[in-house]
Amino acid sequence: EAGVVQSPRYKIIEKKQPVAFWCNPISGHNTLYWYRQNLGQGPELLIRYENEEAVDDSQLPKDRFSAERLKGVDSTLKIQPAELGDSAVYLCASSLGLAGGPREDTQYFGPGTRLTVL
Amino acid sequence: AQSVTQPDIHITVSEGASLELRCNYSYGATPYLFWYVQSPGQGLQLLLKYFSGDTLVQGIKGFEAEFKRSQSSFNLRKPSVHWSDAAEYFCAVGHLGTYKYIFGTGTRLKVLA
């Protein structure tokens, strides 16, 4: 079974430029997460989707970050414009979520996108 | 508020030696607890998880962890470390109902040949 797929794996941009990350979750997983992992830190949640609905976006910097999950499968996270402090690894994860109940809610992570803003 | 503390930023052990990585959590109810491993340039791989029941949990790659409610700890152990275990290890606590994980800052493991 394929895991969580993310692209690109690496991205280097200049500040003030836009950037987008794409995620394809594990088939059948209703819940999708975007995390940001700064150097030397653990991942921090940016946004969580249940199917198409963003149910927790309290940590998403909405002035420059946006996300969508059309049709409840793939998701895109966008930054516009990027700032130097946005350099980090952006991780996507998925889980069965509500369909599986709490016991089954184990999050499976993709390889991440390493963003460098110059 | 929930929090996870991994007191050791770096740990170095010799190959074949035993390993214990510490994790302490702060949470008002029974937590869901996880250990993930992250190799360089890779995402996080689940090693093991605790939801309820037996407090000693077995995971993949020969790892185990023990939930100790009285100490608010969920330490990861392995009896004999292999060179391929060199990676960064993250402990996380999950919140029932919100599916939100809080991660620790990680422990980087170095294995000496």
Interface residues (C-beta under 8 A of the other chain):
Chain A: V4 Q6 T31 G40 Q41 G42 P43 E44 L45 R48 D56 L91 A93 S95 G97 P102 R103 D105 T106 Q107 Y108 F109 G110 P111 G112 R114
Chain B: V4 Y32 F34 Y36 G41 Q42 G43 L44 Q45 L46 K49 F51 F90 A92 G94 L96 G97 T98 Y99 K100 Y101 F103 G104 T105 G106
